[in-house]
């Protein structure tokens, strides 16, 4: 299993506020205009799943497997020729500051691993930056 971990991001809101937003995937609709259009298209989400097309793999869906309030949201992919698991980890560092880290684990063969490693690292870092930039008190 290959693991990709984002840089840890500080978010100036409580873990409860951040969890309230990121655990309801329908609220990610607010960030779709910040996604790189040259790589991601056909973005769609509801409360428990998120679907998009990503170049060069095609359509991907992530479904929430479980939620641990104010701490973790775990996802599993659908529609890929290999398993991908994702996790959003939240940790309260103070009353109004939360640390966020994204982790993606994938069953990749050597060829696919070489092809996707750089875009995958860049992608999860970009997504963590987007999530860290949200105004959680306005969502």
N, C-alpha and C positions, 0 to 999 in steps of 0.2 A: 504494500500500500504506500503510495507516494503522498507526502503531506506538504501542503503549502500553507504558510501562516503569515497573516498580514502584520504590518507594524502595529503596535499598540497605540490607540488614539485616546486622548483625553477629551471628554465631552463635558461641558459645563452645566450639566443637568443631573438630577438624581437618577439612580438606577431604575427607580419605579417609572419615572417619566420616559426614559429611553426604552425600557422594556415595553411599555404600553404602546409605543409606536412601532418598534421593530418586530414585535411578536404578532402584529396584525398586518400581514403582507399586503392587504388592500391599500394600506397607507403608503407603500412604496411607489404607488402611482405618482406621488408627488416628486419623485426623484428621476422619473424616466427621461425628462428633458436634459438631465445632467449626464446621462450615459453616452458613451462614445458611439455615435451613429454609424461609424464605419465598421464597427465590430458587432454591435447588438441592435437587433430590430424586432419588430412584432412583440413588444413588451406588453404583458398582460398579467394581472394578479387578482386574486381574491383573498379572503382571510387566511386560508391555509395552504395556498399554492401560488407559485409564480412561474410564468412561462415566457420564453423569449427564444429568438433565433440568434445563434452565435456563429460567426464565420470561423472556421470552415466546417463545423460539425452539424449545423442545422438546428432544429427545434429541440429545446431542453426544457424540462419542467422540474422544479424543485417543490417537494411536498413536505410540510412540517411533520416530523415524526413525533416530537414531544417538546414541551415547553416547561422550563423550571422558572417560576416567577422571579423576575429581577436578576436572573443569572444566566440562563442558557436557552437557546432555541436551536434544535437539531433538525436537519433536513436530509432528505434522500432524493437523488435524481431519478427521473424517469425519461425514457426516450434516447438514452445514449447506449452505445455498444459495450459500455463498462460501467461499473458502479461508482458513483460519486456521492460522498457524504459531506455536508457542510455544517458548521457550527458558528453561531454568534455567541461569544462569551462576554458577559458584562460583569464588572467588579466595581463595587462602590469604593472610591478612594477618599471620599468625604461626603458630607450631607448633600452637597450640590456639585459633585464631580464623579463621573463614571468612566472607567477604563473599558474600552471596547477592543476586542480582537476577533478576527475572522480566521477560521481554519477550514481548509478543504482537504479531504482525503480521497484519493482516487486509485482504483485498480487499473494501472496503466502498463501496457507492455512497453518495451524499450523504445520502439519506434515512436509510438504516440507520446511517450514521456518526453523525448527530445523535441518533438514538435510543439507541445503545449506548455512546457515548463515556464518559459519566459512570459507568454501571454497570460498564463494563469496567475503568476506572481503579480504582474502588473495589474491584472483585473481585480484581484482581491484587495490590493493596496488602494486602487482607485475607489472601489466600493466602500472601503473603510473610511477613506477621506470624505466621501459623499455623506455617509452616515454621521460622521463627526461634525459636519458643517450644518446639519439641520437645526432648526429652531424648535426644539421639542416642546416648548411651552406654547407654541402657536398651532400645533398639530392636534 
